[in-house]
């Protein structure tokens, strides 16, 4: 059997791990497997027994549909032999099959029967990184290994679709075999990126930290580690939060990623940041959800407090504003749609987004600079958005 794996031509820092697990499954069956990134004319000119395509976010709908249509003629029957998997295919599988003849595979491929073959749980296989023709296509792989210490998430955040894509909650996965696999295929790396959705909630957090330390990811050894999906601030507030911070204190985490989704989380966010700052961490990253149930003034207050914390604690926090996208939307909200939700003009929304970009380049902890750019209070901030009209 000749098998083609396709990662669509959207921007991606990480390789399609699920696709590479399917690649290993087919190789172990004795099948010939080829991996391509994007729209490859030479690959499309051939006839394949099976083609598997990955997908990520639903707002990449057009790119994924274009990819499926591009390769649709490269199999005998695309509704049987052109497979589409990943988060987008899980959330919008029926629509995807209508837009481009294909065979959507929702959720996790925890059984080969989901792709019409005999075999066990494909998701438990190690990704075959040797299939990547150019690992440099994925920036993370140039400096780090990637792995998962848990899978799924037991949280029930209203704005999140993780549970719909992966309803399981696996609270511990050993790291050694995963990292040995990375070492064999990619060579040595000084960085480790964990893909866990909510690792701090695991009751095995101490064991996970021990696994990382056993592989050399400890402060002072020239290594770095990054829980790329971040931490919930509530898990690092209060005595229990301090206990978790103590567990992670010896790891070379850079940056510390702590989400701040709602302005009402101010107290627990401050506690979480302070807990890590008191343990010697100085580099932070904070995803900031907006456009879910908030107004522009709420973002002003969060950015102001971030600036104050930088000054008070002597740290740097990279704010990462993230506009809310409903799980089943096929594109990002337009300024007009955001304006209707906020009861303002499109110009105010555009100015708001311009200021968010400028916040990234401001001097850390500079309160005067913040006031000069954003205003001296929420009302002043809102007036600045209007004046640009």
N, C-alpha and C positions, 0 to 999 in steps of 0.2 A: 504494500500500500504506500502510495506517495502522498505525503501530508504537507500542507503549507500553513504556517502560522503567520498571522498578519497583525501588526500593531498599527492602528490608524495614524495618520500624520498630524495629530494634535501635539501640542507642547506637553512633554512629560519628563519629569525628573527621574522617575523610577521605571524600571523595566516591568512588563506585564507578567508578574510572578505566576498567576494562574495559568497563563498561556504556556509558560516554560515548564510547568508541571505536566500539562497535557503533552508537551513535547517529549518529556522523559517517559511518560506512559507509553507513547507510541514507539519510541526507540527501544524500550525494553520488550516490546512485542516483535521487534525486528523490522519495523517500518522505517522508511526513509523520510526524514523530517527536515524541512527548510524553514528558516525564519526570515521575514522581511519587515522593514519599517516603512510604512507609507504605501504609496501607489507605485508598484514596480511593474513597468511594462514587460520586461523579460519574464517575470513570474506569471503575469496575467496571460501571456501568450501560450503558456503550457496548460495541459489538462491535468488536474489533480483529483485524486480519489476523495480527499477531504480538505477543506479549508476552514480554519478556525480564526475568528477575528475577536480582538479584545474590545473593551469599551470602558470609559471612565464616567465622566459627569454628564448629566442629561443635557446641559447647555452645549455639549459637543455633538448634538444630534446631527446636524448637517454634515459634519466631517465623517461620522460613522456611517450614515446612509450613503454618502458618496463612495466610501470605501467598499461597502457591500455591493453596490451597483457595479463598481469597477471590476470586482473579481467574480461577479455572478456568472459570467460566461465561461469561467475557468473550471467549472465542475459540471458533471452530467445533469444534475438536478439541484439547483441551489436550495430548494425547500427541504431537501434531504441531506445535502452534502456541504452546505455553506453554513457553518455554525457561528452564532453570535453570542458571546458571553460577557460577563462583567456587570458592574453596577447599572449602566444605562440599559443593557439588555434585560436585567432583572426587573427594573422599574417600568420599562416601556416596551416589553417584549412584543405584545400584541400589535402595537403601533409600528414597531420596527419591522415586523414581518409583513405588514401591509405596505410600508413605504419601499421596501426592497426585499424581493424574494430571498428568504433565508430561514434558518432554523434556530430561533432564539433558545438559549439555555439559561433559565433563571436560577439565581442563587449560586450556591457552592457546588462544585462537581464532586460530591462526596461518594459517588458511585459511578462506575463506568457505564452503567445502564442508562444514565442520563444522556450519554452521547451515543447510545445504541450499540454498545460493545460489552463484552464480558470482562469482568475484572473487579478490583476492589475500590477503595476510597482514593481517588486520584489526588484529592486535596492534601492528603498526608504525605505525598511524594515530595522530594526535594526538587526545586526548580533547576532545570538544566541550563546554566548560564553559558555553557560552551556553544549553545545554539546561536548566541548573539554574534552577528558578523562584525559589529562595531559597538562594543560596550560604551564607547565615548558618546553614543547617541543619548545616553542616560547619565547626566552629570553626576549624580550621587555615586555611581560606581567608580568614578575616577579617584575617589578618596575614601570610600567606605564600603563595608559589607552591609547587607540588609538582612533582617531576620524578624521573627515575631515570637514574643514570649507568651502571648495570649491570643485568642481569637474572639471576635464578636464583642458585644458590650451588653451589660445587664442594665444600663441606664435606659430611661424612657424620655429623652428630651423631645419635645414636640416638634422641633425644627430639624431633627436628624433622621436619616433613612438607613442607618447602619443595620438596624434590626430587620428591616425588610430585605436587605441584600444578604445578610448573614445572620439568621435568627439564633444561631448557637451562642453559647457563652463558655468558651474553653479557657479556664483560669490559669493554666500553666502548660507551657511547651518547653522542653529542654532546648538550650541554645547550641550545645556543643556540636551536634551533628550538622546543624544548619551552617554554623561558621566554618566547620571543616569543609563543607561543600563549597562555600564561598572561597575559601583559601585555595582549594584545588583548582577551581575554574578561573578565579580572578587574581590570584596571587595575594601577597600580604597587603593589608591596609591598616592605617592608623585610626580609622574612624569606624563606628558602628551606628547604623540607623535602625531603630526599632519601629515597626509599622503598626504597633498595637493601638487599638481605638481607645482603650481606657485602662491601661496597665495598673495604675495606682489603686484601682478598685479590687484588684486580685488579692485574695488572702495569702497568696504565695509570693508577695512582693519581695520579701527578704530572700527567698530562694532564688528569685530572678536576679536580684542584685548580686547574689553570690555567684551565680553562673557567669554574669558579666565580668566580675572580678577575676574569676578563675581563668578567663580567656585573655586577661591582661588589661582590661578596661578599668583602670584605677587611676585616681588623681596622681600626678607626678611621674607618669610613665610615658608621657608624650602621646597619649591616645585621647580620643574624644568619643563621646556617646551622645545620642540624640533620640529622645522619645518624640518622634516627628509629629504625632497627633496630639501631643500636649496633655496637660493635666487639668482636671476640674478643680477650681479653687477650693471648693468645700472639702475636698479630700485632704487638704493641707492646712486646715484651720483647726484651732483648738488643740487639746492634748493629743488626740489621735493623729491629727495632721502633723504635729511635731514628731511623733513617733515615725511616721512615714518619711518625713524629711531626714530624720536620723539614719534611716535605712539607706537612703540614696546619697548621703553626704559624702561618701568616699568615692563615688563614681565621677568620672570626668565629664559631667553633663554640660554641653555647650551647644545651644543655649538651653536655659530652663524655659519650657513652654507652658504658660499658664493662661487658660482662656478667661475672658471676661465678657460674657454674653449679654448681660443685662446690668443696667445701672444699679439695680437693687443688690447686686453682689459685691458692692464696694467693700464692705467690712471683711468678708471672707477672702476677697482678692488681696487686700492689704495684708491679711494674716499669712496667706500663702507666700506672697513675695517676700515678706519679712522673714518667714521661716527659712527660706533658702538663702537670703542675703546674710542672715546671722550665721550661716554655716559656710560662708566664704564664697558663695556664688555671686557673680557680678554681671553676667550676660543673660538677658531675658528676652523672650519673644512672647507677645500677647495677641492672639487672635481676638478681634473685636467684632462681634456680630452686629449688624445694623439692618434696618428695614424689615424686621420681624414684628415687633410690637413696640417700637420706640419712635422717638422724634430726633431731629438733628441736635437739639439741645442736650439730649442724653449722651451723645458722642462727645460733645464739648466737655461735659463734666468728667467723663472717663479719661479723655486725653489730658485734661488739666491735672487730674489726680496722678496719672502716670508720670507727668513731668515733675510733680511735687515729690513723688516717691524716689525718682532718680536723684533728686537733690538731697533728700533726707537720708537715703541709704547708700549713696555713692555708687549707684549701679547704672546700667544702661538697659533700657527696655525698647525693643523694636516693636512698635505697634503694627499689627497686620489687620486693618479693617476688611471685613468680609461681608459683602452684601448678601442678604438672605435670598435663596433661590428655592422655591417650593420643589419638593422631590420629583414631581412629574412635569415640570416645565422644560421646554425644549430650547429655551434661550434665556439669557439674562434679562431682568426687567429693564425697560427703557427708562430714560429720565422722565418721560411723560407719565409712565405707570407709577414710578416712585413718587412723583409730584402729587398725583391723585391720592396716594395713600397717606402722604404727609400734609395734604391740604396746602400746597405751595406751588410755585411756578417751576417750570423746567429749568429756568436759569438758576434758581436757588439750588436745585439738585446738582447741576453741573458745577456750580461754585463750591458746593459742599464736597464733591468728589475731588476737585482741584486742591482744596485745602488739606484733605486727607493725604494726598500725595506729598504735599509740602511738609507735612508733619514728619515724614520719614527722614527728611534731610536737615531738620532743625538741630540745634545744639542740645545735647542731652542735659536735662535738669535746668534749662534756662527759662525761668518763669517769666522774666521780662520779655524775652523773645517770643514766648508763647502768647502773651497778652497782645503784643504788637501784631501778631499774625491772626489770632483767633478772637481777640476782643477781651474785655475785662469782666465778662460774665455771660451767661447763657443768652440774655436778651440782646446784649451788644453783639454777640456772635450771630444771632439770627438777623439782626439789622444789617450786618456786614454782608450776609448772603443776599439780602434784598437790594442793597445799594448797588450791587454789581449790575442790576437790571439797567 
